Amino acid sequence: MLRFDVVTLFPRMFDAITEWGISGRARARSCYEVVTWNPRDFSSGPYRAVDDRPYGGGPGMVMMAAPLEKAIAAAMQRQASCGVVKNRVLCLSPQGKVLDHALVAELAGLEGLVLLAGRYEGIDERLIARAVEQEVSVGDFVVSGGELPAMLLMDSIIRHLPGALGDPDSARQESFVSGVLDYPQYTRPETYADMSVPEVLLSGNHAAIERWRMKQSLGRTWQRRPELLARVELTDIQRRLLEEYKRENEQAPPA
């Protein structure tokens, strides 16, 4: 079981992970657990303040180091009491390493994660230096707090946990596992809005279907995310399929 401890001002937001969908079912199967820690519970001030004005001036407020460090320490102590040895303290931040499949797979191999979801204009840098092992970003944009990025990270990790998915092959066949985008998917009806399912998918020829899917996956990556192909060492067959796709789609170069 992977143990998540989340430091957040809004614990109820994480019901979206624990109560619904694949992640909700995975929690019911004891694939993971989530415990939340509100830094207000660790504030010593009369109003349980967790933020203050920034030194040097400027707009907004900055989260104070002491309540956050006490919350992180409590989370680490809980994990230790559960026998967790391999864990990591992460802060969700636009300044961190951008989340990708390799990092998700690495984190899924740990026993515990302490996730710090910041708010306001940021977090006192001394807390980051003292208590955070790694900062992680979900993309080059800014949101109102770290809760949504933390949930994205958690959901992507949960899908890798044994027993989380009904079909264990699902996680291995998803986009980015092989370094490229997924192929197009179709379901019933066979014709929709005058658009038909590609004939090869109706043929029952599994080798031809696999070849078509590989070609579409490579071609879609070339068109939509060409930078990904630079990171993938293609086989001779994959190179031939990609060239074939390019010839068939000469009017649709990469965006």
C-alpha positions in Angstrom: 0.0 0.0 0.0 1.3 3.5 -0.9 0.7 6.0 1.8 -0.1 9.6 0.8 0.1 12.4 3.4 -1.1 15.7 2.1 -0.4 19.1 3.8 -3.3 21.3 2.6 -5.6 24.1 3.8 -8.5 22.4 2.0 -8.6 18.7 3.0 -12.1 18.1 1.6 -10.9 18.8 -1.9 -9.2 15.4 -1.9 -12.6 13.6 -1.7 -12.4 13.9 -5.5 -9.6 11.4 -5.5 -10.6 9.1 -2.6 -14.3 8.8 -3.4 -14.7 8.7 -7.1 -13.7 6.8 -10.2 -10.7 4.5 -10.6 -8.9 6.1 -7.7 -11.9 5.7 -5.4 -12.2 2.0 -6.3 -8.4 1.6 -5.8 -8.7 3.1 -2.3 -11.6 0.7 -1.5 -9.3 -2.1 -2.5 -6.6 -0.8 -0.1 -4.1 0.0 -2.9 -3.3 3.3 -1.2 -4.4 5.6 1.7 -4.7 9.3 2.0 -4.3 11.3 5.3 -4.5 15.1 5.2 -2.9 17.6 7.5 -4.2 21.2 7.8 -1.3 23.5 8.7 -3.8 25.7 10.7 -3.8 22.9 13.3 -0.1 23.5 13.8 -0.2 27.3 14.1 0.4 28.8 17.5 -1.1 32.2 16.9 -4.5 33.2 18.3 -6.1 33.2 14.8 -4.2 30.1 13.6 -2.6 32.2 11.0 -0.6 30.4 8.3 0.4 33.3 6.1 1.9 36.8 6.4 3.0 39.7 4.3 6.1 39.1 2.2 9.4 40.8 3.2 10.4 43.3 0.6 6.9 44.2 -0.2 4.6 43.1 -3.0 1.1 41.8 -3.5 -0.5 38.8 -1.7 0.6 36.8 1.2 3.3 34.1 1.8 2.7 30.8 3.7 4.7 30.7 6.9 7.4 28.1 7.5 6.7 27.0 11.0 3.1 25.6 10.7 4.1 23.8 7.4 7.2 22.3 8.9 5.3 21.0 11.9 2.6 19.5 9.6 5.3 17.8 7.5 7.0 16.4 10.6 3.7 15.0 11.9 3.1 13.3 8.5 6.6 11.9 8.4 6.2 10.5 11.9 2.9 8.9 10.9 4.5 7.2 8.0 7.4 6.0 10.1 4.9 4.5 12.6 3.4 2.6 9.6 6.8 1.1 8.7 7.4 3.3 5.7 11.1 3.5 4.8 11.2 4.7 1.2 9.4 8.0 1.1 9.8 11.5 -0.2 8.5 15.0 0.6 7.3 16.8 -2.5 6.1 20.4 -3.0 3.8 21.1 -5.9 5.2 24.2 -7.5 5.5 25.7 -11.0 9.2 26.0 -10.3 9.7 22.3 -10.0 10.6 19.5 -12.3 7.9 19.0 -14.9 5.9 15.8 -14.2 6.3 13.1 -16.8 5.8 9.4 -17.1 9.3 8.5 -15.9 8.9 10.5 -12.7 5.4 9.0 -12.1 6.8 5.5 -12.4 9.6 6.4 -10.1 7.3 7.8 -7.4 4.9 4.8 -7.7 7.8 2.6 -6.6 8.0 4.4 -3.2 6.2 3.4 0.0 5.1 6.9 1.0 4.8 10.4 -0.3 4.2 13.6 1.7 2.7 16.2 -0.6 2.8 19.9 0.2 0.0 21.9 -1.5 0.8 25.6 -1.2 -1.5 28.6 -1.5 -1.3 32.4 -1.8 1.8 33.9 -3.4 4.0 31.1 -2.4 5.8 29.4 0.5 8.6 30.8 2.7 11.8 29.6 0.9 13.3 28.5 4.2 10.7 25.8 4.5 11.5 24.5 1.0 15.2 24.4 1.9 14.6 22.6 5.3 11.8 20.2 4.7 11.2 19.6 0.9 13.2 17.0 -1.0 11.8 17.8 -4.5 9.6 20.3 -6.2 7.2 19.1 -8.9 5.3 21.0 -11.6 2.4 19.8 -13.6 3.1 22.3 -16.4 4.2 25.8 -17.3 1.1 27.6 -15.9 -0.1 28.9 -12.6 -3.2 27.7 -10.6 -4.7 29.0 -7.4 -3.1 26.4 -5.2 -1.2 23.1 -5.0 -4.3 20.9 -4.4 -5.3 20.3 -8.0 -1.6 19.6 -9.1 -1.3 17.2 -6.1 -4.5 15.4 -7.2 -3.1 15.1 -10.8 0.1 13.6 -9.4 -1.7 11.2 -7.1 -4.1 10.0 -9.8 -1.3 9.3 -12.3 0.6 7.4 -9.6 -2.4 5.4 -8.4 -3.0 4.0 -11.9 0.4 2.3 -11.6 -0.3 0.6 -8.3 -1.0 -3.2 -8.3 -4.8 -3.8 -8.3 -5.8 -0.2 -9.1 -6.9 -1.0 -12.7 -9.3 -3.7 -13.7 -7.0 -4.8 -16.5 -3.4 -4.8 -15.5 -2.3 -4.2 -19.1 -4.1 -0.9 -19.3 -1.3 1.1 -17.6 1.3 -0.5 -19.8 -0.5 0.4 -23.0 -1.3 4.1 -22.3 0.2 7.1 -23.9 3.8 8.0 -23.0 4.5 4.5 -21.6 6.4 3.9 -24.9 7.3 7.5 -25.3 4.7 8.4 -27.9 1.1 9.3 -28.0 -1.8 6.8 -28.1 -3.5 5.7 -31.3 -7.1 6.8 -32.2 -9.8 4.8 -30.5 -13.3 3.8 -31.8 -16.4 2.1 -30.5 -20.0 1.5 -31.6 -21.7 2.4 -33.8 -19.7 1.5 -36.9 -20.8 4.7 -38.7 -21.4 7.9 -36.9 -22.2 11.3 -38.6 -21.2 9.8 -41.9 -17.8 8.8 -40.5 -16.8 5.1 -40.4 -14.5 3.1 -38.3 -11.3 2.3 -40.2 -11.8 -1.0 -42.0 -8.6 -2.6 -40.5 -10.2 -2.5 -37.0 -13.1 -4.5 -38.3 -11.0 -7.1 -40.1 -10.2 -9.4 -37.2 -6.6 -9.5 -38.4 -4.7 -8.8 -35.2 -1.3 -8.4 -36.9 -2.7 -5.8 -39.3 -4.5 -4.0 -36.4 -1.3 -3.9 -34.4 0.6 -2.5 -37.3 -2.1 0.2 -38.0 -2.1 1.2 -34.4 1.6 1.6 -34.2 1.7 3.7 -37.4 -1.1 5.9 -36.1 0.6 6.3 -32.7 3.9 7.4 -34.4 2.2 9.6 -36.9 0.0 11.3 -34.3 3.1 12.0 -32.2 4.9 13.4 -35.3 2.0 15.7 -36.0 1.2 16.8 -32.5 4.2 16.4 -30.3 7.3 16.0 -32.6 9.7 16.8 -29.7 8.8 13.5 -28.2 10.1 11.5 -31.1 13.6 13.0 -30.5 13.7 11.2 -27.2 12.6 7.8 -28.6 15.0 5.3 -30.3 12.8 3.9 -33.1 13.2 0.5 -34.4 13.6 -0.1 -38.2 9.9 -1.2 -38.4 8.8 2.0 -36.5 10.9 4.2 -38.8 9.3 2.6 -41.9 5.8 3.0 -40.5 6.4 6.6 -39.6 7.7 7.3 -43.2 4.7 5.5 -44.5 2.4 7.7 -42.4 4.2 10.9 -43.6 3.7 9.9 -47.2 0.0 9.2 -46.6 -0.4 12.5 -44.8 1.8 14.9 -46.8 -0.7 17.7 -46.3 -0.7 17.4 -42.6 2.9 18.3 -41.3 3.6 18.9 -37.6 1.8 21.9 -36.1 
